[in-house]
């Protein structure tokens, strides 16, 4: 019987199924929570009664009413806020499309079960496509921007390296006996020092 091949390092602890499900539930709850708060505020300003039909029904998104267009802008604002949750919970650019599309797919299923009919409003479908594209593009940009940030080790940054640049030229000879630092950061220039030993001229 051939020996079993071991999985790559970190494969079992990268994103286990329970962790993925937990993140999906948290993101979906945050998606509906922020949408409910924004729509509630919009209805209070607009002077109309709040109903969960505005959150879970696709009939509320209509192009012939002012409230319908306002709901569209609110849902786009909700997508912008959900990028923050994606950045905090996912924080990996290659996983942003999967989680963003999962959020909108679950919203499609929830809307279909709530209204007992598949959405037939073209404005609703256009809004979902625009929201998913916006969430994916902005989420991937935010995660990549975060990934490219320099890593600080124990608070040692560029400030301390600049302050210690004068000391490095003095301690370079004593610590190594060969090199003397003349530069800052990664692009430093070094010169060979004369070695003083027995019999050296």
N, C-alpha and C positions, 0 to 999 in steps of 0.2 A: 504494500500500500504506500503510495507516494506521500511524502510529508506535506503537511498543510502549510500553505504559504501565509506568512504573517502579514497583516495589513500594514500599510505605511504608517510611519510614526505620526501620531496626532490624528489619524483618521477616525478613531473611536471617540475622541474627545473634541473634535472640531465643531460639528453641529449635530448632536444626537437628535433623534426624532422628537423626544419629549421637549427638548429645548426649542426646537423649531415650532412645535405646536403652541408652546407657551408664548413665544414671541408673536406668532400670528394672532393669538387671542388678545394679547396686550395691544397690538397695533390696531386690531379691529375695534376694540373697546375705545381706544383713544380716538379713532376715526369718527365713530358715532358720537362720542362725548363732545368733542370740539364742534362737530356739525350741529348738534342739538343746542349747544350754548350760542353759537353764532346765529342760528335760525331763530332762536328765542329772542335774542337781542334785536334781530331784524324785524320781527313781528311787533315787538314793543315800539320800535321807532316808527314802523309803518302804520301802526294803529289797527292791527287785525288780530284775531284770536290765534293762539298757537295750537297746533295739532301735530301729532306724529305722522300724519299724512304728508306733511311738508318735508319730513325726513326720510320716510320709507316708501312713499308712493311716487311713481314716475309721472302721475297725472298732474302734479303741481308744477312741473317744469313746462311752462307754455310760453310760446313766443309772442302771444297776442295780449299779454298782461304785464304790467310793471312788476308785480310780485314774482312772476315767473322768471324775468330777467334778473331780478335781485337775488333770487335763489341760485341762479346760475353763477353769479359772481361770488356768492357766499360759499358755494361748493368749491370753487377755484381757490378761494382764500383758505378753505379747509385743507385742500391739498398742499398748500404752502406750509401750513402749520404741521401737517403730518410728516413733512420732510425732516423736521426737528426730531420727531419720534423715531424715524428711520435712522437718523444719524446716531441717536443715543442707543437704540436697541440692536440695530444691525451693524452699523459702522463698517461695513465692507462693501465696496463699490460693485463688485461682481454679483452680490446677492440682492442689490436694490431692485432690479427688474422683477425678480421672482416674487419678492414680498409685495411690491407695488401692484403687480397684476393679480396677486392672490387677494389683496384687499378689495379690488374692484370686482373680482369674480364672486367673492362672498357677498358683496353688496348687490350684485345682480341676482344671486340666489335669494337673498333676503327680500329684495323688492318684489321678485316674482311670487314668492310665497305670501308676502303681505297683501299684495293686490290680487293674487290668484290668477295672474295673467302675465304673459311675457311682455316686457316693455315694447310698445310699438311707436313711441314718440321719437322722432328723429333727433330732436333737440336733446333728449336725454342720452341717446347713444353718442351724439357728438360731444356732449359734456363729459361723458365717461372716458372717451378716447383722449380728449384734451387734458383731462385731469390725470390720467395715467401717464401720458407723455410728459407732462409738466413735472409730475412727481419723480419719474425715472430720471429725467435729465438733470433736474436740480439736485436730487438725492445723490446721483453718481458724482456730480461736480463737488458737492459738499463733502462726501466721503473721501474723494481723491485729494481734495484740498487738506483735509485732516490727516490723511496718510502721509502727505509730503511735508508736514511740519517737522522741524528739527526736534530731535529727542534730547532732553536735558537730563544729565546724570547728576543727581544730588545738588541741583541748583548751580552747577558749573556752566556758565554761558559765555557769551562773547565778551561780556563786561569783565569777568574775572581773568579771561585770557589776555585782554588788553592791558589790564593792570599788572599782570604778572609777566608781560613781555620783557620788561626791563630786567626782571630777576632771572628769566630763563637764560639770558646770555651769560649771566654770572654763574649759574648753577649747572649749565650745560657741560662745562669742562670738568667740574668736580664729580658729576654723576657718571659720565660716560668716559671721560678722558680722551674722546675722539672727536666729538661733534660740538659745535656751538650754534645755538639757534639764533637766526637773524630775522625770521619771518613770523607771521601771525597766522593762526588757523592751520588749514590744510595746505596752503600754498607756501609754506615756510622754506627758506633757503638756508642751507647749511654749508659750512666750510670745514675742511679737515684741519685739525690742530696738530701742531708738532708734538710728537710724543717725547716725553723726557724720561729716559731710562738710564740704566747703567751703561756707560760707555758712549752715550749720545753726545754729539758735538753741539 
